[in-house]
């Protein structure tokens, strides 16, 4: 028996946002791809307020930092283009983020870490749960918090551990990372390369995903070992 996972595209995600998000927002797209058709789509789309199309793959951390620099709002919402957004989901997360100055980051999924190692995913719960790390496919934080912690660490370029590192930095300044699984947000995992064995080209360099994972894991461990239980 074969199972087919529904596909979510940038086009569908933009439709979700327009249809289901009722609060004020701006849409910023940062593109590391070389697909000319995708470039044209981003440039011409009437609902995209700002965009940056990089001539090369500058990596996830740099791209996310660019997005923050282009944003003008109080809250930053990082959203993969393979994520569906249901009604009132982003409003709920935004309200929870802004309800307390102790909250630094929030999203629909997350995990617990021990001694710089993944320990367990946050189990399904009807209530909002504190976590060590908020998953990178969708997360929100104040722009002021982003700038206070220095944004994403570009040492992880091209990809891997940058969102984990951000959650650690947020907890380091005494703020909480929260997970609310009750919101209608789904990730379809179409673009991740972390579980694949492939070469990643970036900034004139190339690295295999297995080597990249080991390199970034070692850097992350050296940076955070002993800082948290």
N, C-alpha and C positions, 0 to 999 in steps of 0.2 A: 504494500500500500504506500502511495506517495502522498505527502502532505505539502500543500502550497501555502506559503505565507503571503498574505496580502501585501501589495507593494504601495508604499507611500513615497511620493515624489515631492520635489520643491514646489511644483505647481499645485499639488493637492494641499500641501502645508500652508501655502499662501491663501488658498481658498478657505481652509479651516480658520485661519486667523481673521480674515475678513468677515466670515459668517458668525464665528463664535466668540470673538473677543470684543466686548462692548466698551471697555475703558479706553482712554486715549493712549495711543502708542505710535511708535515709528518703527518701520521695518528697515533694517540694515543688513545687507548681504555682503559677505567677504568671500571671494571665490579664489581658490588656489588651482583650479583646473585649467586645462588648455582647450576645452571644447568650445569651438567658435559658436556653435548653435546655442550653447548655454550662456555664453557671454552676451549674445544678442538678446536672448530672452530676458536676462537680468537688466540690461540697459534699457530695454523698451517697456518693461512691466510697469503699469501705472501705479501699483500699490507698493512698490519698493521706493522708499524715501531717499536712501543713500546706498551706495555700493562701492566696493573696492575690488577690482579685478587685477590680481597679481600676475605678472608675466611669467613667474616661476612659482613652484610650490615653496612657500616660505615657512611651512609648518603650521601646526595647530595653534601653538602658543602665540606666535607672532600675529596670526590671523585674528585670533580672539582679542589680542591687545589692540589691533587696528579697529576692530568693531567698537570697543569701548571708547576709543579716541574719537570716533565719528558720532557717538551717541550724545544726546543732549538731555535725556531724562534722568530722574532721580533713581530709578531702578533699572538695572541691566538684566535682561533675560536672554540667556544663551540657549539656542534651540537648534538641534540638528535638522537637516532638511529631509530626514526620513522619520519624522515624528508627527503624529496626528494630535490635534488639539480639540478637545470637546468643549461644550458650552460652560462658561464661568470658571474654567480651570485656572487660567492665568490670573484672573481676578482674585480667586481664593488664595492662591500662593502669594500674590502681592500683598493682600490684606494681612496674611499671617506674618510675612516678612516685616512689614511696617508696624505691626501691632506692638512690638517690643524692641527696645534698643539692644537687647541681649541676643537677638537673632541675627546671624551674619549671613546665612545662606539657606536656601530651601529648594526642594525639588520633589518629584514624584517617586524617586528611587534612591537607594543609598546602601552603604555597607559599613561594617565594623572592621577595624584593623587592630592588630596586636603586633608590637615590635616590628613595625614597618611591613607587615605581611597581611594580606587579605585574610580575614577570619571568618566572616559570614555576611550574607546579604540581610538587609532589614526584612524581617518576615512581614507577611501581609497583616495589616492591622487597620481597624476602623478609626484609630486615633493617630494624631501626629506624633512621630517618634524622633527622638534625638539620635543622630548617627555620627560616625567619625568622618565619613566621606559622602558627599552627594554625587550621584552619578552624572556623568558629563553630557548625556544626550539632552537634558533639559534642567536648568538650574537658574535661580534668581538671586541677586544680591544688590545691595545699594551701590551706586557708583562711588560714593565716598569710601565705602569699605574696600572696593576694588583698588582704588588709588592708594589707600592707606597701606595695604599689604604689598603694593608694587606690581599688581597685575600678575600675569602668568610668567613663569620662569622659562625663558627661551632656551635654556640649557637642555630641555627635553626635546628640542627640534630633531626630527620632524613631527613626532607624535609619541604619546604614551606617558602616563603619570602626571601630566600637567594639571588635570582637573583634581587629582588626588592631592597633589602638592598645594593647590589653592585652598582646598578644605583644611589642610593642616595649618596653613598660614592664618586662615580665619580663626581656627580654634586657638592658635598661638596667641592671638591678641585678646582672647577671652570671650569670643562670641560662639554661639551655638550653630551647629549644622542640623537642619530639620528635614524630615521626610514625611510627606503626606501622600499616601498611596490611594486615597479616596478620589483624587481628581482624575478626570477622564483624559489622560495623556498616555499615548502608547508609542513605543519605540520599535521600529521594524528591522533594525540591524542590517541595513543594506550596504553601508559604506565602511564599516570598521575593517581595519587591516590587522589588528592585533593578534587575531587567531589564525591568520594566514601565513604561509611561508612564501614570501615574495620580496622583491627588491623595491625600495621606495626611493624615488629620485627627488632631491630637494636642493636648492641653492647651489647647483653645480656639483653636488655630491650624490652618492648612492649608498644605501645601507640595507642589508637584509633584515626583515622584521624580527627574526630570532635574535640577531646580534643587537638590534635596536632595543628589544625588550630587556636583554641582559644589561646593556649599557645604562639604560634609564633606571632600571631597578637598582643597580649598584649606586648610581648617583643619588637617587631618592633615599636609599638606606643610609648612605654616608651623611646626607644632609639632616636627616631626622632621627637617626638612631639615638635612643635615650631621651628624646625630647618629650615623648608621650609613652604611656604604659603599653 
